[in-house]
Amino acid sequence: MTLTFNSDMEYYKALKLREEWGNKPCDHPKLEKVYFTGAFLLNYACAQCGAEFTVAQKLELDLERKRK
């Protein structure tokens, strides 16, 4: 059986990550699209801490990273 990496995150997985991560700081190294029962919710979540970002916030973060 071959496992493949999926860069999409189910809503409840992001919620669980947020609960487990708590208030620790995070630099949000990777954002993934968030889905709920197969539908894209038009937001993103950090794969490390579960923090949610709107499309506009993701674009701002991407621009900020390019400037560095």
N, C-alpha and C positions, 0 to 999 in steps of 0.2 A: 504494500500500500504506500503510495506517495503522498506526502503531506505538502500542501502549498501554502504560502504565506498570503493571507488576505488582509489588505490594508483598510478594510472597512470594520466598523465596530457596532455591535448591537447596543441599543440604548441602555439596557440593563447591565451590560458589562461596564459601560462608562460610569454608571451610577455606583456600581460595586467598587470600581477603582477609586472614585472620589471618596467613598466612605472609608476605605482601607487606607488611603493616602493621608487623610486628615488635612491639617493646616500647614504641613511642611512646605517649604519653598520648592518650586519646580521651574526649570527653564523651558519646559514644553518642547522636548527635542523632536517629537513627531506628532503631527495631527492627522487624524483619520476621520473619514466621513462617518456620520452616525446614522444608523438605520433602525427603524422600528417595524417589525414584522415585514421586512423586505422593502420598505419605502424609505427613501432618503429624506431625512428631516430638515435638510438645508442648514445643518450646523456640523461642527467638527468637535472632536474630543481629543485631548492629549492621551497618547498611548501609555504614558507613564503614570499620570496622576488622575486622569479622567476629567479634568477641567473642560468645560464646554466653551466653544467659541462660535460666534456667528460668522457668516461668510466675510463680512466687512472686517471683523476682528482678525480673522485668519489672514486676510490680505495685508492688513497693517503689520502684523507680526512677520509675514514674509518680507515686506519692504524693509522693516527694521533690521532683519537678519542680513539682507543684501547690503545694507549700508555699512555693516561692521566688517 
